[in-house]
């Protein structure tokens, strides 16, 4: 996963988390499940990014900054 894709997903999920926490768009139970789903998305994105270099190559390959 490229660094820019990781940042974009994380920032969109962060904004969604903030909206979920501050706005009454969903009922209480809906807010909880939205928080859970967004947290899972952020966690999976972080795990995928952990195993990749910033250019998207696997982390096992040496990263050569260009």
N, C-alpha and C positions, 0 to 999 in steps of 0.2 A: 504494500500500500504506500503510495507516494505521500510525502509529508504534507503537501498542499491538500490532498484529499482528506487526510486525517484531521487537519486543522479545520477544514470546512465542515465536516461532519460534527466534530466536537463543538464548534461554535454554534451551529444551528441547534444542536441538542441543548446546549447551555441556554440559549435564548428561549427555547421551548420550555425548559425547566423553570426559568424565571417567570415566564408568562403563566405557566401552570400554578406556580406558587403565589402569584400576586393577583391574578384575575379569577373571577368566579364564572369561568366558561363551562366548567364541569361540576357535577355534584361531588360530594366528598369521596364516595367510593370510586368515581371516575378519575378524580384527581390522583388518588392513590395508585390506581392501575396505570395511569399515564406516567406517573413518576417511576414506577417499576419498569415499564417498557423503555422509557428514555434512558434509565440507568443501565439497563441491559444492553441497549444499543451503544451507549458510550463505553461500557466495559468491553464489549466484543471488538469495537473499533480500536480501543487501546491495546488489546491483546494482539490483534492482527498487526498493528503498527509496531508492536514490540519485536516482532519477528521479521521485520523488513528494514532495509536501509532507507534513508530519506529519498533516494531516487526510485524506490519501488523494488529493487532487487532483494533477494532473500538475505537475511542477516548473516547467513553462513558464508556468503561471498564477501570478499573485502570491499569496503566502500572507498571509492576514489572520488574525492571532491573535484568537481569540474569548474 
